[in-house]
Amino acid sequence: MAPFISDILKLSVPERILLVEAIWDSIATEQNQSYHFSDEQVKMLEEELEAYRINPSEGSTWEEVKKRIRGR
């Protein structure tokens, strides 16, 4: 593993998330474009958010989702 990777892994999760966001933003800037959701994607996300607002206890935790993904 490259030395700088081990330094990155020493950062807290919030710090690593900020780093990833900064990297993503720099890529988008270099590509002179940003990601835009389609109307269909926006509608789906709005529906999911509304379903959550109606019943926030329904659904899966992030830990449950990760276990399902890793179990495939």
PyMOL Python script that loads the backbone (N, CA, C, O; Angstrom):
from pymol import cmd

cmd.read_pdbstr("""\
ATOM      1  N   MET A   1       0.842  -1.167   0.000  1.00  0.00           N
ATOM      2  CA  MET A   1       0.000   0.000   0.000  1.00  0.00           C
ATOM      3  C   MET A   1       0.893   1.238   0.000  1.00  0.00           C
ATOM      4  O   MET A   1       1.893   1.294   0.716  1.00  0.00           O
ATOM      5  N   ALA A   2       0.524   2.224  -0.806  1.00  0.00           N
ATOM      6  CA  ALA A   2       1.305   3.455  -0.881  1.00  0.00           C
ATOM      7  C   ALA A   2       1.297   4.154   0.482  1.00  0.00           C
ATOM      8  O   ALA A   2       0.295   4.104   1.196  1.00  0.00           O
ATOM      9  N   PRO A   3       2.406   4.805   0.847  1.00  0.00           N
ATOM     10  CA  PRO A   3       2.497   5.449   2.165  1.00  0.00           C
ATOM     11  C   PRO A   3       1.373   6.451   2.431  1.00  0.00           C
ATOM     12  O   PRO A   3       0.872   6.530   3.552  1.00  0.00           O
ATOM     13  N   PHE A   4       0.983   7.198   1.435  1.00  0.00           N
ATOM     14  CA  PHE A   4      -0.058   8.200   1.680  1.00  0.00           C
ATOM     15  C   PHE A   4      -1.416   7.556   1.949  1.00  0.00           C
ATOM     16  O   PHE A   4      -2.255   8.163   2.614  1.00  0.00           O
ATOM     17  N   ILE A   5      -1.651   6.349   1.455  1.00  0.00           N
ATOM     18  CA  ILE A   5      -2.908   5.650   1.723  1.00  0.00           C
ATOM     19  C   ILE A   5      -3.013   5.322   3.205  1.00  0.00           C
ATOM     20  O   ILE A   5      -4.079   5.480   3.801  1.00  0.00           O
ATOM     21  N   SER A   6      -1.928   4.870   3.801  1.00  0.00           N
ATOM     22  CA  SER A   6      -1.964   4.553   5.232  1.00  0.00           C
ATOM     23  C   SER A   6      -2.233   5.814   6.049  1.00  0.00           C
ATOM     24  O   SER A   6      -2.888   5.745   7.089  1.00  0.00           O
ATOM     25  N   ASP A   7      -1.738   6.962   5.593  1.00  0.00           N
ATOM     26  CA  ASP A   7      -2.029   8.226   6.275  1.00  0.00           C
ATOM     27  C   ASP A   7      -3.509   8.575   6.156  1.00  0.00           C
ATOM     28  O   ASP A   7      -4.126   9.039   7.115  1.00  0.00           O
ATOM     29  N   ILE A   8      -4.065   8.351   4.986  1.00  0.00           N
ATOM     30  CA  ILE A   8      -5.483   8.644   4.761  1.00  0.00           C
ATOM     31  C   ILE A   8      -6.342   7.768   5.660  1.00  0.00           C
ATOM     32  O   ILE A   8      -7.324   8.243   6.230  1.00  0.00           O
ATOM     33  N   LEU A   9      -5.990   6.509   5.792  1.00  0.00           N
ATOM     34  CA  LEU A   9      -6.775   5.587   6.608  1.00  0.00           C
ATOM     35  C   LEU A   9      -6.722   5.919   8.098  1.00  0.00           C
ATOM     36  O   LEU A   9      -7.537   5.420   8.874  1.00  0.00           O
ATOM     37  N   LYS A  10      -5.775   6.752   8.496  1.00  0.00           N
ATOM     38  CA  LYS A  10      -5.705   7.202   9.892  1.00  0.00           C
ATOM     39  C   LYS A  10      -6.720   8.311  10.179  1.00  0.00           C
ATOM     40  O   LYS A  10      -7.016   8.597  11.340  1.00  0.00           O
ATOM     41  N   LEU A  11      -7.247   8.930   9.136  1.00  0.00           N
ATOM     42  CA  LEU A  11      -8.238   9.991   9.313  1.00  0.00           C
ATOM     43  C   LEU A  11      -9.543   9.401   9.827  1.00  0.00           C
ATOM     44  O   LEU A  11      -9.827   8.220   9.627  1.00  0.00           O
ATOM     45  N   SER A  12     -10.325  10.230  10.485  1.00  0.00           N
ATOM     46  CA  SER A  12     -11.640   9.779  10.947  1.00  0.00           C
ATOM     47  C   SER A  12     -12.550   9.612   9.732  1.00  0.00           C
ATOM     48  O   SER A  12     -12.248  10.115   8.650  1.00  0.00           O
ATOM     49  N   VAL A  13     -13.652   8.909   9.915  1.00  0.00           N
ATOM     50  CA  VAL A  13     -14.595   8.708   8.808  1.00  0.00           C
ATOM     51  C   VAL A  13     -15.089  10.056   8.273  1.00  0.00           C
ATOM     52  O   VAL A  13     -15.089  10.249   7.057  1.00  0.00           O
ATOM     53  N   PRO A  14     -15.509  10.994   9.122  1.00  0.00           N
ATOM     54  CA  PRO A  14     -15.943  12.290   8.563  1.00  0.00           C
ATOM     55  C   PRO A  14     -14.853  13.001   7.760  1.00  0.00           C
ATOM     56  O   PRO A  14     -15.135  13.633   6.741  1.00  0.00           O
ATOM     57  N   GLU A  15     -13.607  12.894   8.226  1.00  0.00           N
ATOM     58  CA  GLU A  15     -12.500  13.515   7.494  1.00  0.00           C
ATOM     59  C   GLU A  15     -12.289  12.842   6.142  1.00  0.00           C
ATOM     60  O   GLU A  15     -12.027  13.516   5.145  1.00  0.00           O
ATOM     61  N   ARG A  16     -12.404  11.512   6.105  1.00  0.00           N
ATOM     62  CA  ARG A  16     -12.244  10.796   4.832  1.00  0.00           C
ATOM     63  C   ARG A  16     -13.379  11.124   3.874  1.00  0.00           C
ATOM     64  O   ARG A  16     -13.158  11.225   2.667  1.00  0.00           O
ATOM     65  N   ILE A  17     -14.589  11.293   4.394  1.00  0.00           N
ATOM     66  CA  ILE A  17     -15.720  11.673   3.543  1.00  0.00           C
ATOM     67  C   ILE A  17     -15.469  13.047   2.932  1.00  0.00           C
ATOM     68  O   ILE A  17     -15.713  13.252   1.743  1.00  0.00           O
ATOM     69  N   LEU A  18     -14.987  13.981   3.734  1.00  0.00           N
ATOM     70  CA  LEU A  18     -14.665  15.311   3.213  1.00  0.00           C
ATOM     71  C   LEU A  18     -13.584  15.228   2.136  1.00  0.00           C
ATOM     72  O   LEU A  18     -13.643  15.940   1.133  1.00  0.00           O
ATOM     73  N   LEU A  19     -12.603  14.358   2.347  1.00  0.00           N
ATOM     74  CA  LEU A  19     -11.537  14.177   1.365  1.00  0.00           C
ATOM     75  C   LEU A  19     -12.101  13.639   0.057  1.00  0.00           C
ATOM     76  O   LEU A  19     -11.753  14.125  -1.019  1.00  0.00           O
ATOM     77  N   VAL A  20     -12.966  12.643   0.147  1.00  0.00           N
ATOM     78  CA  VAL A  20     -13.576  12.073  -1.060  1.00  0.00           C
ATOM     79  C   VAL A  20     -14.398  13.136  -1.785  1.00  0.00           C
ATOM     80  O   VAL A  20     -14.346  13.235  -3.011  1.00  0.00           O
ATOM     81  N   GLU A  21     -15.155  13.931  -1.027  1.00  0.00           N
ATOM     82  CA  GLU A  21     -15.940  14.995  -1.648  1.00  0.00           C
ATOM     83  C   GLU A  21     -15.033  15.996  -2.362  1.00  0.00           C
ATOM     84  O   GLU A  21     -15.344  16.444  -3.465  1.00  0.00           O
ATOM     85  N   ALA A  22     -13.922  16.342  -1.735  1.00  0.00           N
ATOM     86  CA  ALA A  22     -12.982  17.283  -2.357  1.00  0.00           C
ATOM     87  C   ALA A  22     -12.384  16.693  -3.627  1.00  0.00           C
ATOM     88  O   ALA A  22     -12.229  17.393  -4.628  1.00  0.00           O
ATOM     89  N   ILE A  23     -12.051  15.422  -3.588  1.00  0.00           N
ATOM     90  CA  ILE A  23     -11.504  14.765  -4.783  1.00  0.00           C
ATOM     91  C   ILE A  23     -12.560  14.742  -5.888  1.00  0.00           C
ATOM     92  O   ILE A  23     -12.269  15.065  -7.039  1.00  0.00           O
ATOM     93  N   TRP A  24     -13.779  14.360  -5.532  1.00  0.00           N
ATOM     94  CA  TRP A  24     -14.865  14.306  -6.520  1.00  0.00           C
ATOM     95  C   TRP A  24     -15.087  15.688  -7.148  1.00  0.00           C
ATOM     96  O   TRP A  24     -15.217  15.810  -8.366  1.00  0.00           O
ATOM     97  N   ASP A  25     -15.129  16.717  -6.308  1.00  0.00           N
ATOM     98  CA  ASP A  25     -15.329  18.078  -6.818  1.00  0.00           C
ATOM     99  C   ASP A  25     -14.194  18.484  -7.759  1.00  0.00           C
ATOM    100  O   ASP A  25     -14.430  19.145  -8.771  1.00  0.00           O
ATOM    101  N   SER A  26     -12.973  18.090  -7.429  1.00  0.00           N
ATOM    102  CA  SER A  26     -11.840  18.460  -8.290  1.00  0.00           C
ATOM    103  C   SER A  26     -11.936  17.752  -9.634  1.00  0.00           C
ATOM    104  O   SER A  26     -11.571  18.325 -10.661  1.00  0.00           O
ATOM    105  N   ILE A  27     -12.420  16.518  -9.639  1.00  0.00           N
ATOM    106  CA  ILE A  27     -12.584  15.789 -10.902  1.00  0.00           C
ATOM    107  C   ILE A  27     -13.656  16.455 -11.743  1.00  0.00           C
ATOM    108  O   ILE A  27     -13.473  16.654 -12.944  1.00  0.00           O
ATOM    109  N   ALA A  28     -14.775  16.799 -11.120  1.00  0.00           N
ATOM    110  CA  ALA A  28     -15.867  17.453 -11.850  1.00  0.00           C
ATOM    111  C   ALA A  28     -15.403  18.785 -12.429  1.00  0.00           C
ATOM    112  O   ALA A  28     -15.760  19.142 -13.551  1.00  0.00           O
ATOM    113  N   THR A  29     -14.601  19.518 -11.651  1.00  0.00           N
ATOM    114  CA  THR A  29     -14.097  20.807 -12.128  1.00  0.00           C
ATOM    115  C   THR A  29     -13.167  20.613 -13.322  1.00  0.00           C
ATOM    116  O   THR A  29     -13.260  21.333 -14.316  1.00  0.00           O
ATOM    117  N   GLU A  30     -12.273  19.635 -13.217  1.00  0.00           N
ATOM    118  CA  GLU A  30     -11.354  19.370 -14.319  1.00  0.00           C
ATOM    119  C   GLU A  30     -12.089  18.929 -15.573  1.00  0.00           C
ATOM    120  O   GLU A  30     -11.692  19.266 -16.688  1.00  0.00           O
ATOM    121  N   GLN A  31     -13.145  18.187 -15.386  1.00  0.00           N
ATOM    122  CA  GLN A  31     -13.932  17.722 -16.524  1.00  0.00           C
ATOM    123  C   GLN A  31     -14.885  18.801 -17.008  1.00  0.00           C
ATOM    124  O   GLN A  31     -15.570  18.638 -18.018  1.00  0.00           O
ATOM    125  N   ASN A  32     -14.919  19.919 -16.264  1.00  0.00           N
ATOM    126  CA  ASN A  32     -15.777  21.060 -16.598  1.00  0.00           C
ATOM    127  C   ASN A  32     -17.238  20.634 -16.732  1.00  0.00           C
ATOM    128  O   ASN A  32     -17.970  21.100 -17.605  1.00  0.00           O
ATOM    129  N   GLN A  33     -17.630  19.741 -15.845  1.00  0.00           N
ATOM    130  CA  GLN A  33     -19.016  19.310 -15.831  1.00  0.00           C
ATOM    131  C   GLN A  33     -19.361  18.825 -14.434  1.00  0.00           C
ATOM    132  O   GLN A  33     -18.477  18.501 -13.641  1.00  0.00           O
ATOM    133  N   SER A  34     -20.609  18.780 -14.149  1.00  0.00           N
ATOM    134  CA  SER A  34     -21.053  18.213 -12.885  1.00  0.00           C
ATOM    135  C   SER A  34     -22.142  17.198 -13.193  1.00  0.00           C
ATOM    136  O   SER A  34     -22.734  17.202 -14.272  1.00  0.00           O
ATOM    137  N   TYR A  35     -22.387  16.344 -12.239  1.00  0.00           N
ATOM    138  CA  TYR A  35     -23.378  15.306 -12.451  1.00  0.00           C
ATOM    139  C   TYR A  35     -24.770  15.883 -12.242  1.00  0.00           C
ATOM    140  O   TYR A  35     -25.025  16.572 -11.254  1.00  0.00           O
ATOM    141  N   HIS A  36     -25.655  15.602 -13.168  1.00  0.00           N
ATOM    142  CA  HIS A  36     -27.044  16.042 -13.046  1.00  0.00           C
ATOM    143  C   HIS A  36     -27.949  14.824 -13.069  1.00  0.00           C
ATOM    144  O   HIS A  36     -27.787  13.922 -13.891  1.00  0.00           O
ATOM    145  N   PHE A  37     -28.903  14.816 -12.150  1.00  0.00           N
ATOM    146  CA  PHE A  37     -29.873  13.735 -12.115  1.00  0.00           C
ATOM    147  C   PHE A  37     -30.912  13.936 -13.198  1.00  0.00           C
ATOM    148  O   PHE A  37     -31.296  15.065 -13.505  1.00  0.00           O
ATOM    149  N   SER A  38     -31.365  12.834 -13.775  1.00  0.00           N
ATOM    150  CA  SER A  38     -32.452  12.902 -14.756  1.00  0.00           C
ATOM    151  C   SER A  38     -33.755  13.186 -14.008  1.00  0.00           C
ATOM    152  O   SER A  38     -33.823  13.033 -12.789  1.00  0.00           O
ATOM    153  N   ASP A  39     -34.770  13.594 -14.734  1.00  0.00           N
ATOM    154  CA  ASP A  39     -36.073  13.836 -14.116  1.00  0.00           C
ATOM    155  C   ASP A  39     -36.588  12.573 -13.432  1.00  0.00           C
ATOM    156  O   ASP A  39     -37.181  12.641 -12.355  1.00  0.00           O
ATOM    157  N   GLU A  40     -36.359  11.424 -14.059  1.00  0.00           N
ATOM    158  CA  GLU A  40     -36.811  10.150 -13.489  1.00  0.00           C
ATOM    159  C   GLU A  40     -36.083   9.854 -12.176  1.00  0.00           C
ATOM    160  O   GLU A  40     -36.695   9.378 -11.220  1.00  0.00           O
ATOM    161  N   GLN A  41     -34.777  10.135 -12.130  1.00  0.00           N
ATOM    162  CA  GLN A  41     -34.015   9.910 -10.909  1.00  0.00           C
ATOM    163  C   GLN A  41     -34.480  10.842  -9.793  1.00  0.00           C
ATOM    164  O   GLN A  41     -34.610  10.424  -8.642  1.00  0.00           O
ATOM    165  N   VAL A  42     -34.728  12.099 -10.136  1.00  0.00           N
ATOM    166  CA  VAL A  42     -35.204  13.065  -9.150  1.00  0.00           C
ATOM    167  C   VAL A  42     -36.545  12.610  -8.590  1.00  0.00           C
ATOM    168  O   VAL A  42     -36.762  12.660  -7.379  1.00  0.00           O
ATOM    169  N   LYS A  43     -37.442  12.169  -9.460  1.00  0.00           N
ATOM    170  CA  LYS A  43     -38.761  11.708  -9.022  1.00  0.00           C
ATOM    171  C   LYS A  43     -38.624  10.521  -8.074  1.00  0.00           C
ATOM    172  O   LYS A  43     -39.292  10.475  -7.041  1.00  0.00           O
ATOM    173  N   MET A  44     -37.763   9.562  -8.415  1.00  0.00           N
ATOM    174  CA  MET A  44     -37.562   8.392  -7.572  1.00  0.00           C
ATOM    175  C   MET A  44     -37.017   8.792  -6.204  1.00  0.00           C
ATOM    176  O   MET A  44     -37.479   8.288  -5.180  1.00  0.00           O
ATOM    177  N   LEU A  45     -36.040   9.693  -6.181  1.00  0.00           N
ATOM    178  CA  LEU A  45     -35.466  10.145  -4.918  1.00  0.00           C
ATOM    179  C   LEU A  45     -36.498  10.884  -4.072  1.00  0.00           C
ATOM    180  O   LEU A  45     -36.552  10.701  -2.856  1.00  0.00           O
ATOM    181  N   GLU A  46     -37.311  11.712  -4.706  1.00  0.00           N
ATOM    182  CA  GLU A  46     -38.369  12.425  -3.975  1.00  0.00           C
ATOM    183  C   GLU A  46     -39.382  11.447  -3.383  1.00  0.00           C
ATOM    184  O   GLU A  46     -39.841  11.637  -2.257  1.00  0.00           O
ATOM    185  N   GLU A  47     -39.732  10.408  -4.131  1.00  0.00           N
ATOM    186  CA  GLU A  47     -40.667   9.391  -3.633  1.00  0.00           C
ATOM    187  C   GLU A  47     -40.077   8.649  -2.444  1.00  0.00           C
ATOM    188  O   GLU A  47     -40.771   8.394  -1.459  1.00  0.00           O
ATOM    189  N   GLU A  48     -38.797   8.301  -2.532  1.00  0.00           N
ATOM    190  CA  GLU A  48     -38.136   7.609  -1.434  1.00  0.00           C
ATOM    191  C   GLU A  48     -38.067   8.500  -0.190  1.00  0.00           C
ATOM    192  O   GLU A  48     -38.283   8.028   0.927  1.00  0.00           O
ATOM    193  N   LEU A  49     -37.772   9.767  -0.381  1.00  0.00           N
ATOM    194  CA  LEU A  49     -37.705  10.699   0.737  1.00  0.00           C
ATOM    195  C   LEU A  49     -39.072  10.859   1.390  1.00  0.00           C
ATOM    196  O   LEU A  49     -39.172  10.897   2.617  1.00  0.00           O
ATOM    197  N   GLU A  50     -40.113  10.951   0.593  1.00  0.00           N
ATOM    198  CA  GLU A  50     -41.467  11.076   1.137  1.00  0.00           C
ATOM    199  C   GLU A  50     -41.851   9.819   1.913  1.00  0.00           C
ATOM    200  O   GLU A  50     -42.448   9.915   2.985  1.00  0.00           O
ATOM    201  N   ALA A  51     -41.516   8.645   1.386  1.00  0.00           N
ATOM    202  CA  ALA A  51     -41.800   7.388   2.090  1.00  0.00           C
ATOM    203  C   ALA A  51     -41.074   7.365   3.435  1.00  0.00           C
ATOM    204  O   ALA A  51     -41.622   6.892   4.431  1.00  0.00           O
ATOM    205  N   TYR A  52     -39.861   7.868   3.460  1.00  0.00           N
ATOM    206  CA  TYR A  52     -39.106   7.933   4.716  1.00  0.00           C
ATOM    207  C   TYR A  52     -39.774   8.890   5.696  1.00  0.00           C
ATOM    208  O   TYR A  52     -39.894   8.587   6.883  1.00  0.00           O
ATOM    209  N   ARG A  53     -40.205  10.037   5.200  1.00  0.00           N
ATOM    210  CA  ARG A  53     -40.864  11.019   6.078  1.00  0.00           C
ATOM    211  C   ARG A  53     -42.136  10.443   6.695  1.00  0.00           C
ATOM    212  O   ARG A  53     -42.444  10.710   7.857  1.00  0.00           O
ATOM    213  N   ILE A  54     -42.865   9.661   5.922  1.00  0.00           N
ATOM    214  CA  ILE A  54     -44.112   9.060   6.410  1.00  0.00           C
ATOM    215  C   ILE A  54     -43.826   7.997   7.469  1.00  0.00           C
ATOM    216  O   ILE A  54     -44.526   7.921   8.479  1.00  0.00           O
ATOM    217  N   ASN A  55     -42.808   7.184   7.240  1.00  0.00           N
ATOM    218  CA  ASN A  55     -42.497   6.099   8.171  1.00  0.00           C
ATOM    219  C   ASN A  55     -40.981   5.908   8.263  1.00  0.00           C
ATOM    220  O   ASN A  55     -40.426   5.026   7.609  1.00  0.00           O
ATOM    221  N   PRO A  56     -40.314   6.731   9.074  1.00  0.00           N
ATOM    222  CA  PRO A  56     -38.851   6.662   9.142  1.00  0.00           C
ATOM    223  C   PRO A  56     -38.310   5.363   9.729  1.00  0.00           C
ATOM    224  O   PRO A  56     -37.132   5.056   9.545  1.00  0.00           O
ATOM    225  N   SER A  57     -39.131   4.601  10.423  1.00  0.00           N
ATOM    226  CA  SER A  57     -38.631   3.353  11.008  1.00  0.00           C
ATOM    227  C   SER A  57     -38.658   2.194  10.011  1.00  0.00           C
ATOM    228  O   SER A  57     -38.077   1.139  10.266  1.00  0.00           O
ATOM    229  N   GLU A  58     -39.327   2.389   8.885  1.00  0.00           N
ATOM    230  CA  GLU A  58     -39.363   1.349   7.864  1.00  0.00           C
ATOM    231  C   GLU A  58     -38.074   1.397   7.056  1.00  0.00           C
ATOM    232  O   GLU A  58     -37.498   2.466   6.851  1.00  0.00           O
ATOM    233  N   GLY A  59     -37.638   0.264   6.614  1.00  0.00           N
ATOM    234  CA  GLY A  59     -36.422   0.227   5.809  1.00  0.00           C
ATOM    235  C   GLY A  59     -35.304  -0.446   6.561  1.00  0.00           C
ATOM    236  O   GLY A  59     -35.528  -1.086   7.588  1.00  0.00           O
ATOM    237  N   SER A  60     -34.099  -0.302   6.049  1.00  0.00           N
ATOM    238  CA  SER A  60     -32.924  -0.974   6.598  1.00  0.00           C
ATOM    239  C   SER A  60     -31.896   0.045   7.048  1.00  0.00           C
ATOM    240  O   SER A  60     -31.794   1.140   6.495  1.00  0.00           O
ATOM    241  N   THR A  61     -31.133  -0.340   8.066  1.00  0.00           N
ATOM    242  CA  THR A  61     -30.010   0.495   8.478  1.00  0.00           C
ATOM    243  C   THR A  61     -28.869   0.311   7.485  1.00  0.00           C
ATOM    244  O   THR A  61     -28.868  -0.642   6.707  1.00  0.00           O
ATOM    245  N   TRP A  62     -27.916   1.207   7.510  1.00  0.00           N
ATOM    246  CA  TRP A  62     -26.756   1.094   6.625  1.00  0.00           C
ATOM    247  C   TRP A  62     -26.013  -0.209   6.918  1.00  0.00           C
ATOM    248  O   TRP A  62     -25.532  -0.865   5.994  1.00  0.00           O
ATOM    249  N   GLU A  63     -25.914  -0.589   8.187  1.00  0.00           N
ATOM    250  CA  GLU A  63     -25.233  -1.838   8.546  1.00  0.00           C
ATOM    251  C   GLU A  63     -25.941  -3.034   7.926  1.00  0.00           C
ATOM    252  O   GLU A  63     -25.281  -3.944   7.424  1.00  0.00           O
ATOM    253  N   GLU A  64     -27.265  -3.054   7.951  1.00  0.00           N
ATOM    254  CA  GLU A  64     -28.020  -4.159   7.346  1.00  0.00           C
ATOM    255  C   GLU A  64     -27.803  -4.210   5.834  1.00  0.00           C
ATOM    256  O   GLU A  64     -27.656  -5.286   5.254  1.00  0.00           O
ATOM    257  N   VAL A  65     -27.784  -3.055   5.216  1.00  0.00           N
ATOM    258  CA  VAL A  65     -27.573  -2.999   3.765  1.00  0.00           C
ATOM    259  C   VAL A  65     -26.188  -3.539   3.414  1.00  0.00           C
ATOM    260  O   VAL A  65     -26.045  -4.323   2.476  1.00  0.00           O
ATOM    261  N   LYS A  66     -25.173  -3.122   4.163  1.00  0.00           N
ATOM    262  CA  LYS A  66     -23.813  -3.599   3.898  1.00  0.00           C
ATOM    263  C   LYS A  66     -23.725  -5.112   4.046  1.00  0.00           C
ATOM    264  O   LYS A  66     -23.080  -5.777   3.235  1.00  0.00           O
ATOM    265  N   LYS A  67     -24.367  -5.662   5.072  1.00  0.00           N
ATOM    266  CA  LYS A  67     -24.338  -7.114   5.270  1.00  0.00           C
ATOM    267  C   LYS A  67     -24.977  -7.839   4.087  1.00  0.00           C
ATOM    268  O   LYS A  67     -24.469  -8.866   3.638  1.00  0.00           O
ATOM    269  N   ARG A  68     -26.096  -7.304   3.582  1.00  0.00           N
ATOM    270  CA  ARG A  68     -26.757  -7.931   2.430  1.00  0.00           C
ATOM    271  C   ARG A  68     -25.862  -7.874   1.195  1.00  0.00           C
ATOM    272  O   ARG A  68     -25.759  -8.848   0.449  1.00  0.00           O
ATOM    273  N   ILE A  69     -25.220  -6.732   0.984  1.00  0.00           N
ATOM    274  CA  ILE A  69     -24.353  -6.575  -0.186  1.00  0.00           C
ATOM    275  C   ILE A  69     -23.165  -7.523  -0.095  1.00  0.00           C
ATOM    276  O   ILE A  69     -22.812  -8.180  -1.074  1.00  0.00           O
ATOM    277  N   ARG A  70     -22.559  -7.593   1.062  1.00  0.00           N
ATOM    278  CA  ARG A  70     -21.383  -8.455   1.229  1.00  0.00           C
ATOM    279  C   ARG A  70     -21.742  -9.933   1.202  1.00  0.00           C
ATOM    280  O   ARG A  70     -20.891 -10.777   0.923  1.00  0.00           O
ATOM    281  N   GLY A  71     -23.003 -10.247   1.493  1.00  0.00           N
ATOM    282  CA  GLY A  71     -23.431 -11.627   1.516  1.00  0.00           C
ATOM    283  C   GLY A  71     -23.720 -12.207   0.145  1.00  0.00           C
ATOM    284  O   GLY A  71     -23.961 -13.407   0.017  1.00  0.00           O
ATOM    285  N   ARG A  72     -23.697 -11.367  -0.879  1.00  0.00           N
ATOM    286  CA  ARG A  72     -23.987 -11.836  -2.244  1.00  0.00           C
ATOM    287  C   ARG A  72     -22.861 -12.636  -2.812  1.00  0.00           C
ATOM    288  O   ARG A  72     -22.946 -13.102  -3.949  1.00  0.00           O
TER     289      ARG A  72
END
""", "prot")
cmd.dss("prot")
cmd.show_as("cartoon", "prot")
cmd.util.cbc("prot")
cmd.orient("prot")
